[in-house]
Structures are given as C-alpha cells and as structure tokens.
Amino acid sequence: MQIIQSPQDPRLAAYQLLKAKEDPSNTFIADHEKTAIRLLHSHLKVESVFCMPKYWEKHKDLIQSRLQESNQCFVAEKSVFEETIGFSVHQGFMAVGYQKWGSLKEVTAPMLLVNAIVDSENIGSILRTAAAFGIQSILFDSKSASPYLRRSVRVSMGSLFQIQLTRISNPTDTLRLLQNTGHRILSLSLPREGESLLSKTKSIHEIEKQNKFVLVVGNEADGVESDVLNLSDNLIYIPMKNQIDSLNVSHALAVALSHLLS
C-alpha cells in the first residue's frame, strides 16, 4: 500500500481529472465502491486501486488478494483523493481494470445485440438489465459506445463483469451466421411500414418463451437499422396505453426479457 500526498503524483495518471478525459485504452475505471468490489471479485485483471483510508481498512484483505504487487494500491485522504480525480465523491474507492472482449466463437445464448446506441448511460443500464434477466452474451457493433466507458461501468454497477462482451464489425453478417446456427433473431421495434416487415411483426405477448435467440435493441432516435430489421425473424413491440409510443431502451428491454426468458 502506497500513501499519496499529492494529487499530481505521476503514479495516479489513470485517476487524474477523470471528467476531462476518456482516452482510448485497454483499461477502464470502476469508480464506485460496489462496482470496484465487483471488479475485484471478478475474473478480470486489476491494474490498481485508489481509495481513502477507511476503504483500505474495510477491503484490504480483498485488495491484497487481487493485486500482484503491494505498490498497486494507492491511499489518500479525502482532499487529495478528490483533487486528484477532479470532483467530490461520497465513496472514495476506485479501481482500474483491464478490458476483456470475447470472440464470436465464444458467445452463448440468450444474446443481446446493441445496434448504434451511443449514450453511455443507456449502455450501462442495458448491461444491468441484461445481467438481471440472464443474458449470457452481448454483441456491440462499431457504431455503439463502449460498455467500458466510465459512466457505462458506473451505471451498470459492475454487471458487465458477469457477461461475455464481444465486438462485431458487421451486424448483418453476424446475425446471418447466428441465424444459420439455429438462433432466432428478434428485433425490438415499433411496427414499421412495409408488407414484409408487418407480416413478421408481433406483440411481445405473441412470442413464446425461448432461450436460443438474439434480441436486437437500437437507439431511441432511429431504432434498429433497416438492414437488421429486414433479416430479423420477428419484429416485436410492447403494446402501450395513453398515447405513449416508446420507452427508454433499457426499460423496454426489461419488459421484453421478462416475456421472452423462462
């Protein structure tokens, strides 16, 4: 354990002025006690821990069991801690972990495909909802925000550590491959115009419970992309009242998964 006296200490480069940067990297920040603890309990590699003294005393056995070197844990008083990260906190406990991405060969159903969702808070909420309902793998296309952005990790409460995450470059090619291996492709979407789409559009209440599927969710402005809709086995929608035509994507996801998963 290393005592930190200055917010400019070069050993704290990963933690300094967090709101001002989100550099491309193979690491990520877990900036909440519960999230950091879940990281320490996960299978992901941990680079370092930065905390206030009371959190060191509270969690030192776990921290020491997960860090290969004692000089990977930095402890600072509240004023130094907050000046280092650039904002006030209620919980002075953070950790840096290494991102982990799986290959398409490793994915297992039930799966989620995130299609062009760029809001990091929505990504974090999607991760938490998916984990809660038992989604095993999540595919992220190149247009979507990374689940390892600090705000996504925070909102997810560390749920992403329990799910297989995979990057894909071409959603339609990936979905065709999964379709050919027996996965049903379901897109969460409002009813769309066009005979071919309307013929395969169903209310969530009309879809039976199942496990071997890929559920596609799209961004709130434009929804799932048309190429993905066209190859989907079904478009599913949530009937709503009082002239409400849409929900936040993570709320809609929760409703859909509660109907789809047994």
SERO-4910 file (N, C-alpha, C, O; in steps of 0.05 Angstrom, whole numbers):
BEGIN
 pado doro    nc1    nc2    nc3   cac1   cac2   cac3    cc1    cc2    cc3    oc1    oc2    oc3
  Met    A     17    -24      0      0      0      0     18     25      0     37     27     15
  Gln    A     11     44    -17     26     68    -21     10     93    -12    -12     97    -22
  Ile    A     21    109      7      7    133     16     13    156     -4     36    161    -12
  Ile    A     -9    169    -13     -6    190    -33    -10    217    -19    -29    221     -4
  Gln    A      9    235    -24      8    262    -12      0    284    -31     -9    305    -23
  Ser    A      4    279    -57     -1    300    -77    -19    290    -99    -16    268   -109
  Pro    A    -39    306   -107    -57    299   -130    -42    298   -156    -53    288   -176
  Gln    A    -18    309   -157     -2    309   -182     17    285   -183     33    283   -201
  Asp    A     15    267   -164     32    244   -164     30    229   -190      8    221   -198
  Pro    A     52    224   -204     51    212   -231     41    183   -230     32    172   -251
  Arg    A     42    170   -207     32    143   -205      1    141   -208    -10    120   -212
  Leu    A    -12    165   -205    -41    166   -206    -51    175   -233    -74    184   -235
  Ala    A    -35    173   -254    -43    183   -280    -70    173   -290    -85    187   -302
  Ala    A    -76    148   -284   -101    136   -293   -126    148   -279   -148    146   -290
  Tyr    A   -122    160   -256   -144    171   -240   -146    201   -241   -166    212   -230
  Gln    A   -128    215   -253   -127    244   -251   -147    257   -270   -148    251   -294
  Leu    A   -163    276   -259   -182    292   -274   -199    275   -292   -199    278   -317
  Leu    A   -214    257   -281   -229    237   -296   -250    249   -314   -255    238   -336
  Lys    A   -263    271   -306   -284    282   -322   -274    295   -348   -289    299   -367
  Ala    A   -248    301   -348   -237    315   -371   -226    296   -392   -217    305   -413
  Lys    A   -226    270   -387   -214    252   -406   -229    225   -407   -240    216   -387
  Glu    A   -228    213   -430   -237    185   -434   -220    174   -456   -229    170   -478
  Asp    A   -194    170   -450   -175    163   -470   -179    134   -480   -186    116   -464
  Pro    A   -176    129   -506   -177    102   -516   -155     85   -502   -132     93   -501
  Ser    A   -163     62   -492   -144     47   -476   -155     19   -473   -178     13   -478
  Asn    A   -138      0   -464   -146    -27   -458   -154    -30   -429   -159    -52   -419
  Thr    A   -155     -7   -414   -163     -8   -386   -189      8   -383   -199     20   -401
  Phe    A   -200      7   -359   -224     22   -353   -225     28   -323   -210     16   -307
  Ile    A   -242     48   -315   -244     56   -287   -270     46   -275   -292     49   -287
  Ala    A   -268     34   -252   -292     28   -235   -292     48   -213   -274     47   -195
  Asp    A   -311     67   -213   -308     90   -195   -330     91   -173   -338    113   -165
  His    A   -339     69   -164   -359     67   -143   -352     43   -126   -343     23   -136
  Glu    A   -357     45   -100   -348     23    -82   -359     -4    -91   -344    -24    -94
  Lys    A   -385     -6    -96   -397    -32   -103   -386    -41   -129   -381    -65   -133
  Thr    A   -383    -23   -149   -372    -31   -175   -344    -40   -173   -336    -60   -185
  Ala    A   -327    -26   -157   -299    -33   -154   -297    -60   -140   -280    -76   -147
  Ile    A   -314    -65   -120   -314    -91   -106   -321   -113   -125   -309   -135   -125
  Arg    A   -341   -108   -142   -348   -129   -162   -326   -134   -182   -322   -157   -190
  Leu    A   -311   -114   -189   -288   -118   -206   -267   -135   -191   -256   -154   -203
  Leu    A   -262   -129   -166   -242   -145   -151   -251   -174   -147   -234   -192   -144
  His    A   -277   -179   -147   -287   -206   -145   -289   -220   -172   -295   -244   -173
  Ser    A   -286   -205   -193   -290   -217   -220   -265   -231   -230   -244   -232   -216
  His    A   -267   -242   -254   -244   -256   -267   -226   -236   -282   -206   -245   -292
  Leu    A   -234   -211   -284   -218   -191   -299   -192   -184   -283   -192   -184   -259
  Lys    A   -172   -178   -298   -147   -169   -286   -149   -141   -276   -160   -124   -289
  Val    A   -139   -136   -252   -140   -109   -239   -112    -97   -239    -93   -110   -231
  Glu    A   -110    -73   -249    -84    -59   -251    -77    -45   -224    -55    -48   -215
  Ser    A    -97    -31   -212    -91    -16   -188   -117     -9   -174   -139    -11   -184
  Val    A   -113      0   -149   -135     10   -132   -127     37   -121   -104     41   -113
  Phe    A   -146     56   -120   -142     82   -108   -165     87    -89   -188     87    -97
  Cys    A   -159     93    -63   -180     95    -44   -172    113    -20   -149    120    -17
  Met    A   -192    120     -4   -188    134     21   -182    114     43   -188     90     40
  Pro    A   -169    122     65   -160    104     85   -182     85     96   -176     61    101
  Lys    A   -207     94    100   -227     77    112   -234     54     93   -242     32    102
  Tyr    A   -232     59     67   -238     37     48   -215     17     46   -219     -7     41
  Trp    A   -191     27     50   -168      8     52   -172    -10     76   -168    -34     74
  Glu    A   -179      1     99   -183    -15    123   -206    -35    119   -205    -58    128
  Lys    A   -227    -26    105   -251    -43    101   -246    -66     82   -256    -88     86
  His    A   -230    -61     61   -227    -81     40   -198    -90     35   -193   -102     14
  Lys    A   -180    -85     54   -152    -91     48   -146   -120     43   -128   -127     27
  Asp    A   -161   -139     55   -156   -167     50   -163   -174     21   -147   -188      8
  Leu    A   -185   -164     11   -193   -169    -16   -173   -156    -36   -165   -168    -55
  Ile    A   -166   -131    -30   -148   -116    -47   -121   -131    -49   -110   -135    -71
  Gln    A   -110   -139    -27    -85   -153    -26    -86   -180    -41    -66   -188    -52
  Ser    A   -109   -192    -39   -111   -219    -52   -113   -216    -83   -107   -235    -97
  Arg    A   -120   -193    -93   -124   -189   -122   -101   -174   -135    -97   -177   -159
  Leu    A    -86   -158   -121    -64   -143   -133    -38   -159   -130    -31   -169   -108
  Gln    A    -24   -161   -152      1   -177   -152     23   -163   -136     40   -176   -125
  Glu    A     22   -137   -136     43   -121   -122     30   -102   -102      9    -90   -108
  Ser    A     42    -99    -79     31    -81    -59     32    -52    -67     16    -36    -57
  Asn    A     50    -45    -86     51    -17    -94     30    -10   -115     31     12   -127
  Gln    A     11    -28   -120    -11    -23   -139    -35    -11   -124    -55     -4   -137
  Cys    A    -34     -8    -98    -56      4    -83    -47     31    -72    -27     32    -58
  Phe    A    -62     52    -79    -55     79    -71    -77     89    -52   -101     87    -57
  Val    A    -68    101    -29    -87    110     -9    -81    140     -4    -59    148      0
  Ala    A   -103    156     -4   -100    185      1   -124    195     18   -145    184     17
  Glu    A   -119    216     33   -140    229     48   -160    242     28   -154    246      5
  Lys    A   -184    248     38   -206    257     21   -199    280      4   -205    281    -20
  Ser    A   -185    300     15   -179    324     -1   -161    318    -24   -165    328    -46
  Val    A   -141    302    -20   -122    294    -41   -136    276    -61   -132    279    -85
  Phe    A   -153    258    -51   -168    240    -69   -185    256    -88   -185    251   -112
  Glu    A   -201    274    -77   -219    290    -94   -205    309   -113   -214    313   -135
  Glu    A   -183    321   -104   -168    338   -122   -155    323   -144   -152    333   -167
  Thr    A   -148    298   -139   -136    281   -159   -156    275   -181   -150    278   -205
  Ile    A   -180    266   -174   -199    257   -194   -215    280   -206   -226    278   -228
  Gly    A   -216    303   -192   -228    327   -203   -256    332   -196   -269    350   -208
  Phe    A   -267    318   -176   -295    323   -167   -299    310   -140   -284    293   -131
  Ser    A   -320    319   -126   -327    309   -100   -340    282   -102   -354    276   -121
  Val    A   -336    266    -82   -347    239    -81   -358    232    -54   -350    243    -33
  His    A   -378    214    -53   -388    204    -28   -373    178    -20   -370    172      3
  Gln    A   -363    164    -41   -348    139    -36   -321    141    -49   -319    142    -73
  Gly    A   -300    142    -33   -273    145    -42   -259    118    -48   -240    111    -34
  Phe    A   -269    104    -68   -258     78    -74   -260     73   -104   -282     72   -114
  Met    A   -238     70   -118   -237     66   -146   -217     44   -153   -199     38   -137
  Ala    A   -220     33   -177   -201     13   -186   -198     15   -216   -217     24   -230
  Val    A   -175      7   -227   -171      5   -255   -169    -24   -263   -153    -39   -251
  Gly    A   -185    -32   -282   -185    -60   -292   -178    -60   -321   -178    -40   -335
  Tyr    A   -172    -84   -331   -166    -88   -359   -191    -98   -374   -204   -117   -365
  Gln    A   -197    -85   -396   -220    -94   -412   -216   -122   -422   -194   -132   -427
  Lys    A   -239   -136   -424   -238   -163   -435   -260   -166   -456   -284   -162   -450
  Trp    A   -252   -173   -480   -270   -178   -502   -268   -206   -512   -246   -217   -515
  Gly    A   -290   -219   -516   -290   -247   -526   -293   -247   -556   -298   -227   -569
  Ser    A   -290   -271   -568   -294   -274   -596   -322   -285   -602   -336   -294   -584
  Leu    A   -330   -283   -627   -356   -292   -635   -360   -322   -630   -382   -332   -626
  Lys    A   -338   -337   -631   -339   -366   -627   -346   -373   -598   -355   -395   -592
  Glu    A   -343   -353   -580   -347   -359   -551   -375   -351   -542   -382   -357   -519
  Val    A   -391   -337   -558   -416   -327   -549   -436   -350   -544   -436   -370   -558
  Thr    A   -454   -346   -525   -475   -365   -519   -501   -351   -515   -502   -328   -507
  Ala    A   -523   -365   -522   -550   -354   -520   -560   -358   -491   -551   -376   -477
  Pro    A   -579   -341   -483   -591   -319   -498   -573   -295   -501   -557   -289   -483
  Met    A   -575   -281   -524   -557   -259   -530   -572   -233   -535   -596   -233   -541
  Leu    A   -557   -212   -533   -567   -185   -539   -547   -173   -559   -523   -176   -557
  Leu    A   -558   -159   -579   -542   -143   -598   -549   -114   -595   -572   -106   -598
  Val    A   -529    -98   -589   -533    -69   -585   -526    -55   -612   -503    -56   -621
  Asn    A   -546    -43   -624   -544    -32   -650   -545     -1   -650   -566     11   -647
  Ala    A   -521     11   -653   -519     40   -656   -529     56   -633   -542     77   -636
  Ile    A   -524     46   -609   -532     61   -584   -507     75   -574   -487     62   -567
  Val    A   -508    101   -572   -484    117   -566   -484    129   -538   -463    138   -529
  Asp    A   -507    129   -525   -508    142   -498   -497    122   -478   -507    100   -474
  Ser    A   -476    131   -463   -462    113   -445   -479    105   -421   -477     83   -410
  Glu    A   -497    123   -412   -515    116   -390   -535     95   -399   -541     77   -384
  Asn    A   -545     97   -423   -563     77   -434   -548     50   -436   -560     29   -429
  Ile    A   -524     51   -445   -508     26   -446   -505     13   -419   -509    -11   -415
  Gly    A   -499     29   -399   -496     19   -372   -522      7   -361   -521    -14   -348
  Ser    A   -544     20   -366   -570     10   -357   -577    -16   -372   -589    -34   -360
  Ile    A   -571    -17   -398   -575    -42   -413   -560    -65   -402   -570    -87   -399
  Leu    A   -535    -60   -395   -518    -81   -383   -530    -92   -357   -531   -116   -353
  Arg    A   -539    -74   -341   -551    -82   -315   -576    -98   -319   -580   -118   -306
  Thr    A   -593    -89   -337   -618   -103   -343   -613   -130   -355   -625   -150   -347
  Ala    A   -594   -131   -374   -588   -157   -387   -577   -177   -367   -585   -201   -368
  Ala    A   -560   -169   -349   -549   -187   -329   -571   -196   -310   -572   -220   -302
  Ala    A   -589   -179   -303   -611   -186   -284   -629   -207   -295   -640   -223   -280
  Phe    A   -633   -208   -322   -651   -227   -334   -637   -252   -345   -650   -270   -356
  Gly    A   -610   -253   -343   -596   -277   -350   -585   -278   -379   -579   -299   -389
  Ile    A   -582   -254   -392   -569   -254   -418   -540   -263   -414   -526   -254   -396
  Gln    A   -531   -281   -432   -504   -292   -429   -482   -277   -445   -460   -274   -436
  Ser    A   -490   -266   -468   -471   -252   -485   -483   -227   -497   -507   -226   -503
  Ile    A   -467   -206   -499   -476   -181   -512   -457   -174   -534   -433   -173   -530
  Leu    A   -468   -169   -558   -453   -161   -581   -455   -131   -585   -478   -120   -584
  Phe    A   -433   -117   -589   -433    -88   -593   -423    -83   -621   -400    -90   -629
  Asp    A   -439    -69   -637   -430    -62   -664   -412    -37   -662   -409    -25   -641
  Ser    A   -399    -31   -685   -379     -9   -685   -391     19   -681   -376     37   -676
  Lys    A   -417     22   -684   -430     48   -680   -438     53   -651   -446     75   -644
  Ser    A   -436     33   -634   -445     35   -606   -423     43   -588   -399     38   -593
  Ala    A   -430     57   -566   -410     65   -546   -399     40   -532   -413     20   -530
  Ser    A   -375     42   -523   -362     20   -509   -375     16   -481   -381     36   -468
  Pro    A   -380     -9   -473   -390    -14   -446   -370     -8   -425   -376     -7   -401
  Tyr    A   -345     -3   -433   -323      2   -413   -319     32   -408   -301     39   -393
  Leu    A   -335     49   -420   -333     78   -413   -340     81   -383   -357     66   -373
  Arg    A   -328    100   -370   -331    102   -341   -360    105   -333   -369     92   -313
  Arg    A   -376    121   -347   -404    124   -339   -420     99   -344   -437     92   -328
  Ser    A   -413     84   -365   -427     59   -370   -421     39   -348   -440     25   -338
  Val    A   -396     37   -340   -388     18   -319   -402     26   -293   -412      8   -279
  Arg    A   -403     52   -288   -416     61   -263   -446     55   -262   -456     44   -243
  Val    A   -460     62   -284   -489     57   -285   -495     27   -284   -515     19   -273
  Ser    A   -478     11   -296   -482    -17   -296   -478    -30   -269   -487    -53   -265
  Met    A   -466    -16   -251   -459    -26   -224   -442    -51   -226   -444    -69   -209
  Gly    A   -426    -52   -247   -408    -75   -250   -421   -100   -262   -408   -121   -262
  Ser    A   -445    -97   -272   -459   -120   -284   -444   -131   -308   -446   -155   -314
  Leu    A   -429   -114   -322   -415   -124   -346   -393   -144   -340   -385   -159   -358
  Phe    A   -384   -146   -315   -364   -165   -308   -374   -194   -309   -359   -213   -308
  Gln    A   -401   -197   -310   -413   -224   -309   -422   -234   -337   -432   -256   -339
  Ile    A   -418   -218   -357   -429   -224   -384   -406   -225   -404   -387   -210   -402
  Gln    A   -409   -243   -424   -390   -244   -446   -395   -220   -464   -417   -217   -475
  Leu    A   -375   -203   -469   -377   -180   -486   -361   -185   -511   -338   -193   -510
  Thr    A   -373   -178   -534   -360   -183   -560   -364   -160   -579   -387   -150   -581
  Arg    A   -343   -151   -592   -345   -131   -612   -350   -144   -639   -339   -165   -645
  Ile    A   -367   -132   -655   -372   -142   -683   -370   -119   -702   -377    -96   -695
  Ser    A   -361   -124   -726   -357   -102   -745   -381   -100   -764   -387    -78   -774
  Asn    A   -395   -122   -769   -418   -121   -787   -442   -136   -775   -442   -161   -774
  Pro    A   -462   -121   -765   -484   -134   -752   -500   -154   -769   -507   -176   -760
  Thr    A   -504   -147   -795   -520   -165   -812   -505   -191   -817   -517   -213   -817
  Asp    A   -479   -190   -823   -463   -214   -827   -463   -232   -802   -466   -256   -804
  Thr    A   -461   -219   -779   -460   -234   -754   -487   -247   -749   -488   -270   -741
  Leu    A   -509   -232   -753   -535   -243   -748   -542   -266   -767   -555   -286   -760
  Arg    A   -533   -264   -792   -537   -286   -811   -523   -311   -802   -533   -333   -804
  Leu    A   -499   -308   -792   -483   -330   -782   -497   -343   -759   -499   -368   -757
  Leu    A   -507   -327   -741   -521   -338   -717   -548   -350   -725   -557   -371   -714
  Gln    A   -561   -339   -745   -586   -349   -755   -581   -377   -767   -598   -396   -763
  Asn    A   -559   -381   -781   -552   -406   -793   -545   -428   -773   -544   -452   -779
  Thr    A   -539   -419   -748   -533   -439   -727   -557   -443   -708   -554   -452   -686
  Gly    A   -581   -435   -718   -605   -441   -703   -615   -420   -684   -633   -425   -668
  His    A   -603   -396   -684   -612   -374   -667   -635   -358   -680   -633   -352   -703
  Arg    A   -655   -353   -665   -677   -336   -674   -670   -307   -670   -661   -299   -648
  Ile    A   -673   -291   -691   -665   -262   -689   -691   -246   -685   -709   -246   -701
  Leu    A   -691   -232   -662   -714   -216   -654   -705   -187   -651   -686   -181   -637
  Ser    A   -719   -169   -664   -712   -140   -662   -734   -126   -646   -758   -128   -653
  Leu    A   -727   -112   -626   -746    -96   -610   -751    -70   -625   -734    -53   -627
  Ser    A   -776    -68   -636   -782    -46   -653   -811    -39   -654   -828    -57   -650
  Leu    A   -818    -14   -657   -845     -7   -663   -853    -18   -690   -836    -22   -707
  Pro    A   -879    -23   -694   -888    -33   -721   -879    -14   -743   -881     11   -740
  Arg    A   -868    -25   -765   -858    -10   -787   -875    -14   -812   -889    -34   -815
  Glu    A   -874      6   -829   -889      4   -854   -875    -16   -873   -851    -20   -871
  Gly    A   -890    -27   -891   -879    -46   -910   -890    -74   -905   -889    -83   -882
  Glu    A   -900    -87   -926   -914   -113   -922   -895   -133   -910   -904   -149   -893
  Ser    A   -870   -134   -919   -851   -155   -909   -846   -152   -879   -843   -171   -865
  Leu    A   -844   -127   -870   -839   -122   -841   -865   -127   -824   -863   -138   -803
  Leu    A   -887   -117   -834   -912   -120   -819   -920   -150   -816   -931   -157   -795
  Ser    A   -913   -166   -836   -920   -195   -835   -905   -210   -813   -914   -231   -804
  Lys    A   -882   -199   -805   -867   -213   -784   -867   -197   -757   -851   -203   -739
  Thr    A   -883   -176   -756   -885   -160   -731   -905   -173   -712   -928   -179   -720
  Lys    A   -897   -176   -687   -914   -188   -667   -913   -173   -641   -892   -161   -634
  Ser    A   -935   -173   -626   -934   -162   -599   -917   -181   -582   -915   -205   -587
  Ile    A   -904   -169   -562   -888   -185   -543   -904   -208   -531   -893   -229   -524
  His    A   -930   -204   -528   -948   -224   -517   -952   -248   -535   -961   -269   -526
  Glu    A   -946   -245   -561   -949   -266   -580   -925   -284   -583   -925   -304   -597
  Ile    A   -903   -276   -571   -878   -291   -573   -875   -310   -550   -877   -302   -526
  Glu    A   -870   -335   -556   -868   -355   -535   -841   -353   -520   -822   -341   -530
  Lys    A   -840   -365   -496   -815   -365   -481   -794   -381   -497   -800   -401   -510
  Gln    A   -769   -372   -496   -748   -386   -511   -721   -378   -500   -718   -359   -483
  Asn    A   -700   -392   -508   -673   -386   -499   -653   -382   -521   -635   -365   -518
  Lys    A   -656   -396   -543   -635   -394   -564   -643   -371   -584   -654   -376   -605
  Phe    A   -638   -347   -575   -645   -324   -591   -625   -301   -588   -609   -301   -570
  Val    A   -626   -283   -607   -611   -257   -605   -632   -235   -606   -647   -233   -625
  Leu    A   -633   -219   -585   -651   -196   -585   -635   -171   -592   -614   -165   -580
  Val    A   -645   -156   -612   -631   -132   -621   -645   -108   -610   -670   -105   -612
  Val    A   -630    -89   -599   -641    -64   -590   -626    -41   -604   -602    -42   -608
  Gly    A   -641    -21   -612   -630      2   -627   -632     28   -612   -644     29   -590
  Asn    A   -621     49   -623   -621     74   -609   -649     87   -609   -666     80   -626
  Glu    A   -654    105   -590   -681    115   -586   -690    134   -607   -714    138   -611
  Ala    A   -671    146   -621   -679    165   -643   -689    150   -668   -710    157   -679
  Asp    A   -674    130   -677   -679    118   -702   -687     88   -700   -696     76   -719
  Gly    A   -683     76   -677   -690     48   -674   -669     30   -686   -647     39   -693
  Val    A   -676      5   -690   -659    -15   -702   -655     -8   -732   -674      0   -745
  Glu    A   -631    -11   -742   -625     -5   -770   -641    -23   -789   -647    -46   -783
  Ser    A   -648    -12   -812   -666    -26   -831   -655    -52   -841   -670    -72   -844
  Asp    A   -629    -54   -846   -617    -79   -855   -621   -101   -834   -625   -125   -841
  Val    A   -619    -94   -809   -622   -113   -788   -652   -121   -785   -658   -145   -781
  Leu    A   -670   -102   -788   -698   -108   -787   -706   -127   -810   -722   -146   -805
  Asn    A   -695   -123   -833   -702   -139   -856   -695   -169   -853   -709   -186   -863
  Leu    A   -673   -175   -839   -665   -202   -836   -675   -215   -810   -671   -239   -806
  Ser    A   -688   -199   -793   -698   -210   -768   -720   -230   -773   -736   -226   -792
  Asp    A   -722   -250   -756   -744   -269   -758   -770   -256   -749   -791   -262   -760
  Asn    A   -768   -239   -729   -792   -225   -719   -784   -197   -709   -763   -194   -698
  Leu    A   -802   -178   -714   -801   -152   -700   -821   -153   -677   -844   -160   -682
  Ile    A   -812   -147   -653   -830   -149   -631   -834   -121   -618   -815   -106   -616
  Tyr    A   -858   -116   -610   -864    -90   -599   -879    -94   -572   -891   -115   -567
  Ile    A   -879    -73   -556   -893    -73   -530   -918    -56   -532   -916    -32   -536
  Pro    A   -941    -68   -529   -966    -52   -530   -967    -32   -507   -961    -39   -484
  Met    A   -974     -7   -513   -974     14   -492  -1000     30   -493  -1014     30   -514
  Lys    A  -1007     43   -472  -1031     58   -469  -1026     88   -466  -1002     97   -465
  Asn    A  -1047    104   -465  -1046    133   -461  -1028    147   -481  -1015    167   -475
  Gln    A  -1029    138   -506  -1014    150   -528   -984    151   -524   -970    168   -536
  Ile    A   -974    134   -507   -945    131   -504   -935    112   -526   -945     90   -528
  Asp    A   -916    121   -542   -907    104   -564   -879     92   -560   -870     76   -577
  Ser    A   -865     99   -539   -838     88   -535   -830     90   -505   -841    106   -490
  Leu    A   -811     73   -498   -799     73   -471   -769     77   -474   -757     73   -495
  Asn    A   -756     84   -452   -727     84   -451   -718     56   -459   -731     36   -452
  Val    A   -696     54   -474   -688     28   -485   -683      7   -464   -690    -16   -468
  Ser    A   -672     14   -441   -667     -6   -420   -694    -15   -407   -696    -38   -399
  His    A   -713      3   -405   -739     -4   -394   -754    -23   -414   -766    -43   -405
  Ala    A   -752    -16   -439   -764    -34   -459   -751    -61   -459   -764    -82   -462
  Leu    A   -725    -61   -456   -710    -86   -455   -719   -104   -432   -723   -128   -435
  Ala    A   -724    -91   -409   -733   -106   -385   -760   -119   -390   -765   -142   -383
  Val    A   -778   -104   -402   -805   -115   -408   -802   -139   -428   -814   -160   -424
  Ala    A   -786   -135   -448   -783   -156   -469   -771   -181   -457   -780   -203   -462
  Leu    A   -750   -178   -441   -736   -202   -430   -754   -216   -410   -752   -241   -407
  Ser    A   -771   -202   -396   -788   -214   -376   -809   -233   -390   -819   -252   -378
  His    A   -815   -227   -416   -833   -243   -431   -819   -265   -446   -830   -287   -449
  Leu    A   -794   -260   -455   -780   -279   -472   -767   -302   -456   -766   -325   -465
  Leu    A   -756   -296   -433   -740   -316   -419   -756   -331   -399   -773   -320   -384
  Ser    A   -752   -357   -398   -766   -374   -380   -752   -375   -353   -762   -389   -335
***
